[in-house]
Structure formats: structure tokens, C-alpha cells
Amino acid sequence: MSTPNTTLVTGATGTTGGRTAARLVAAGHRVRAASRGAAPVAGAAPVRFDWYDPATHPAALDGTDRLYLVPPPGDPDPAAVMLPFLDRARAAGVRRAVLLSASSIPEGGPAAGAVHRALPDLFDEWAVLRPSWFMQNFTGAHLHAQSIRGDGTVLTATGDGRVGFVDADDIAAVAARVLTAPEALNADAVLTGPEALSYDAVAAVLSEVTGRPVVHRRLSRGELRELLAASMPAEFAAMLADMDHAIARGAEDRVTDSVERLTGRPPSGFATVVRRESGARTAR
């Protein structure tokens, strides 16, 4: 009798990790929900995991053959801790790995780009998901959501640049698909929503759906860098400010068919997600 597949979901308390783990559990798959704290996903086996604590890695990998990899947040060089873990994972029998990167980070680029480059040489079955900016940035715990709830503003250095914002639920649906598909989906997939929106347009949708005025306040790249550096490492703040500057120059003005191609259904629109998330927050 073959051993059932077991997926280790890192970042299981995060925006995409929790959703991915929940989808896998609902579909009847065996899941280990990895996190530093004790906030397990219902139906998943909780396991303590810390990228920076190698002592937590063997137990997380024991009996695991698939990985959902969420890089440690805020680390400008996650490859330093991720690549040794992935070497250990391959030696432990893991055969499929799915990495969460970002649409703004190419293979071999900064942050998760080095892990992206290494993945095909480490595993026969792999995928790199490069979602655009999350729609949940405006409804969850992100700085945008905090400033919207605080004073009705969205602060960016994006100017008139547009972004193909994507629903975290759609990212999780794609992740669950590529983790469990019987065939190997070796691919680099850029994930977007159905349309590209400027932050002015985002503010207009938020105002209409929530009934509360929201405005987009435009900052310079330097102003944004200084603002972010107050709550995160300066190097990471600079990288995020540079990403906003790239958006202003059109780097994220695109939509792809990846969500529909990989899940069989179209991606959710921004207004739909805001209504859904706002309703869930009100209910809580």
C-alpha cells in the first residue's frame, strides 16, 4: 500500500498559507500546518516551524513529500535560510515544491528570486507562483488596510501606475492545484486578477463598496521609503519603495490567464472581494 501524500504548508497562519492549507484539508489531503506559534488550521496537523531555527526542520519534514514554501517575511535574502532547508527536504524524500514569490521578482532576482532559480535543480516536480499585489492588502492587516481604517487614505509612490491585483483565495486555489495535480506542473506562473487598476481606481471602489470615503495619497519614492523604514528594516523598505516606483513606470500593468488556466474558473474581481472581505470582517 502506498503512503498517502503529505503536504507541509509553511506560513500556515498567513494570507495564502492558511487558505492553501484549508483548501487541501477540505479536499481530503493530509496537511502539516507549519508556523512558529500555536494557531493550527482546522483538520491539519500543527507543527512548530521556524525558518531561522533548523532544530524545527526535521520534525516538519518527517513523512512529508510536498512543500508549499512561503519565504520568511521581511527578509531581503531568504535564500540564506531557505536553500539549506530545501537541500534537507530533498534528502528527506520531498519530491514536489511550490514556491510563493511575486510578480515583481523574476527568476534570479532579489528576495525569493534566488530560491526560484534553484528550485528546478532541487526537485523534479516544482512550480513558482508569482502573484501580483494582493487584494487583501486593502482589507486585512497590511499597512494599506490600517491606513484606510485609520484615516481613509492609501499611501503609495505608484502615481498613475496600474496593478493586476489578485485575490488571495485565487492564489490558494492555484497552489492547491499545483500541489496535488497528478501530473507535474513545472512552471513559473504570474497570477493576476481580471483587470489592472490604479490606486486611484482602488480608492474609488473602496469608497463605493464600503460607503466610507477613501483617497489615494501620492508620495515620492523617498517619502515612501522613509515612511516604511519606521516599521521594517531599511533595506526591505527601500525594496518596497522601488517596487512602487516600478509600478509608476508600468511594470505591473498586465493581466494573465494563469488563474483560470490552472483552476478552471476566472479570477475574482476587486469589488467582489472587497464586499466578501468586508462582510466577513463585519460578521466577526
C-alpha positions in Angstrom: 0.0 0.0 0.0 1.4 3.4 -0.9 1.8 6.1 1.7 -0.7 9.0 1.4 0.8 12.3 0.2 1.5 14.8 2.9 2.0 18.5 2.3 3.9 20.8 4.6 2.4 24.3 4.3 4.8 26.9 5.7 3.4 30.2 6.7 0.2 28.4 7.6 -1.1 31.3 9.6 -0.5 33.8 6.8 -2.6 35.1 4.0 -2.0 32.4 1.4 -0.7 29.6 3.6 -3.8 29.4 5.8 -6.1 29.5 2.7 -4.0 26.8 0.9 -3.9 24.5 4.0 -7.7 24.9 4.4 -8.3 24.0 0.7 -6.1 21.0 0.9 -7.8 19.7 4.1 -11.3 20.3 2.6 -10.3 18.2 -0.4 -9.2 15.3 1.8 -5.5 15.7 1.7 -3.0 15.2 4.5 -1.6 18.6 5.7 1.0 19.7 8.2 0.4 23.3 9.1 3.7 24.9 9.9 4.0 28.0 12.0 6.1 29.5 14.8 3.0 29.8 17.1 0.1 27.6 18.1 -2.6 28.6 15.6 -3.4 25.4 13.7 -5.6 25.1 10.6 -8.7 23.0 11.4 -8.1 19.5 10.2 -4.4 19.9 9.6 -1.7 18.6 11.9 0.1 21.5 13.5 3.9 21.5 13.6 6.2 24.1 15.0 8.4 25.6 12.3 10.8 28.5 12.2 12.9 29.2 9.1 15.7 30.5 11.4 15.7 27.5 13.8 17.0 24.4 12.0 16.1 22.3 15.0 12.4 22.7 14.0 13.0 21.4 10.5 13.4 17.6 10.8 10.0 17.0 12.5 8.3 19.2 9.9 9.9 17.2 7.1 9.4 13.7 8.6 7.0 11.9 6.2 6.4 15.0 4.0 6.6 14.7 0.3 5.3 18.1 -0.8 6.0 21.6 0.2 4.3 25.0 0.0 7.0 27.5 0.5 6.3 31.0 1.9 9.5 32.9 2.4 10.2 34.4 5.8 8.5 37.9 5.6 10.6 41.0 5.6 13.9 39.1 4.9 15.7 40.6 1.9 17.8 37.5 1.4 15.5 34.5 2.2 17.7 32.1 0.2 20.2 32.1 3.0 17.8 30.1 5.2 15.6 28.5 2.5 18.2 26.8 0.4 19.7 24.7 3.3 16.2 23.7 4.3 15.4 22.7 0.7 18.6 20.6 0.5 17.5 18.8 3.7 13.9 18.4 2.3 15.2 16.7 -0.9 17.3 14.4 1.2 14.3 13.6 3.3 12.2 12.5 0.3 10.3 15.6 -0.7 9.6 15.4 -4.4 7.3 18.4 -5.1 7.8 22.0 -4.1 5.7 25.1 -4.8 7.2 28.5 -4.0 5.3 31.7 -3.4 7.3 34.5 -4.9 5.9 37.8 -6.5 5.2 39.1 -10.0 7.8 41.8 -9.5 10.6 39.3 -8.8 12.0 37.4 -11.8 14.0 34.2 -11.6 17.4 35.0 -10.2 16.2 38.4 -8.9 16.2 39.7 -5.4 14.5 38.2 -2.3 12.8 34.9 -3.4 14.3 35.2 -6.9 17.4 33.2 -5.9 15.2 30.4 -4.5 13.2 30.4 -7.7 16.4 29.9 -9.7 17.5 27.0 -7.6 14.2 25.1 -7.4 14.2 23.2 -10.7 17.6 21.7 -9.9 16.4 20.6 -6.5 13.1 18.9 -7.3 11.8 17.0 -10.3 8.3 18.5 -9.6 8.1 22.2 -8.9 6.2 25.4 -9.5 6.8 29.1 -8.7 3.7 31.2 -8.2 4.3 34.9 -8.8 1.1 36.7 -7.8 0.6 40.4 -8.3 -0.2 42.5 -5.2 -2.9 41.0 -3.0 -6.4 42.5 -3.0 -6.4 41.6 0.8 -3.8 44.3 1.3 -6.8 46.7 1.5 -8.9 44.6 3.8 -6.6 42.7 6.2 -3.7 43.6 8.4 -1.5 45.3 5.7 -0.3 48.9 6.1 -2.8 49.9 3.4 -5.7 48.4 5.3 -4.5 50.0 8.5 -4.3 53.5 6.9 -7.7 53.0 5.2 -9.3 52.1 8.5 -7.4 54.9 10.4 -7.9 57.9 8.2 -9.3 56.8 4.9 -6.1 57.1 2.9 -3.9 54.8 0.7 -0.3 55.9 0.6 1.8 54.9 -2.4 4.5 56.0 -4.7 2.8 54.4 -7.7 1.4 57.6 -9.3 -1.0 56.6 -12.2 0.6 53.1 -12.5 -1.8 50.2 -12.6 -1.6 46.7 -10.9 -3.4 43.5 -11.7 -4.4 42.9 -8.1 -5.2 39.3 -7.3 -7.4 37.6 -4.7 -5.6 35.5 -2.1 -8.3 32.9 -2.4 -7.4 32.5 -6.1 -3.7 32.2 -5.2 -4.6 29.4 -2.7 -6.8 27.7 -5.4 -3.8 27.6 -7.8 -1.4 26.5 -5.0 -3.7 23.6 -4.0 -4.0 22.6 -7.7 -0.3 22.5 -8.4 0.5 20.8 -5.1 -1.9 17.9 -5.8 -2.2 17.6 -9.6 -1.3 14.0 -10.7 0.9 15.5 -13.4 4.0 17.6 -12.6 3.2 21.2 -13.4 6.7 22.5 -13.7 6.0 26.2 -14.4 6.5 29.8 -13.5 3.0 31.3 -13.2 2.3 35.0 -12.9 -1.1 35.3 -11.2 -3.3 38.4 -11.5 -7.0 39.4 -11.2 -9.2 40.1 -14.2 -8.2 43.8 -14.6 -5.4 46.2 -13.8 -6.3 49.1 -11.6 -4.6 52.3 -10.5 -4.6 53.1 -6.8 -7.0 56.0 -7.6 -9.4 53.4 -9.0 -8.8 51.2 -6.0 -9.8 54.1 -3.7 -12.9 54.7 -5.7 -14.0 51.1 -5.5 -13.4 51.0 -1.7 -15.4 54.2 -1.3 -18.3 52.9 -3.3 -18.4 49.4 -1.7 -17.8 50.5 2.0 -19.7 53.7 1.9 -16.7 55.5 3.5 -14.5 58.0 1.6 -11.1 56.6 0.7 -8.4 58.7 -1.1 -5.1 57.8 -2.7 -2.3 60.0 -1.3 0.6 60.1 -3.7 4.1 60.1 -2.2 7.6 60.2 -3.7 9.7 57.1 -3.7 11.9 58.7 -1.0 8.9 59.7 1.2 7.5 56.2 1.0 10.9 54.6 1.8 11.2 56.8 5.0 7.6 56.0 6.0 8.1 52.2 5.6 11.5 52.3 7.3 9.8 53.3 10.6 8.3 49.8 10.8 10.7 47.5 9.0 14.3 47.0 8.0 15.6 49.9 5.9 16.8 47.6 3.1 13.4 46.0 2.8 11.6 49.4 3.0 13.8 50.6 0.1 13.0 47.5 -2.0 9.2 48.1 -1.5 9.6 51.7 -2.4 11.5 50.7 -5.5 8.6 48.3 -6.4 6.1 51.2 -6.1 8.3 53.3 -8.4 8.4 50.4 -10.9 4.6 50.3 -10.8 4.5 54.0 -11.6 6.6 53.2 -14.7 4.1 50.4 -15.8 5.9 47.3 -14.6 2.7 45.7 -13.2 0.2 46.9 -15.8 -0.8 43.5 -17.0 -3.3 40.6 -16.6 -2.7 36.9 -17.2 -4.9 33.9 -17.7 -3.0 31.8 -15.2 -5.7 31.6 -12.5 -8.4 30.4 -15.0 -6.0 28.1 -16.9 -4.9 26.3 -13.7 -8.1 26.3 -11.7 -10.8 26.2 -14.5 -12.6 29.3 -13.3 -12.0 33.0 -13.8 -10.3 35.1 -11.1 -12.4 37.3 -8.7 -12.8 41.0 -9.3 -11.7 43.6 -6.8 -15.2 44.9 -5.9 -16.4 41.3 -5.3 -13.5 40.6 -3.0 -14.0 43.9 -1.0 -17.7 43.0 -0.5 -16.8 39.5 0.6 -14.0 40.5 2.9 -15.9 43.5 4.4 -18.8 41.2 5.1 -16.6 38.6 6.8 -15.0 41.3 9.0 -18.4 42.7 10.0 -19.6 39.2 10.9 -16.5 38.7 13.1 
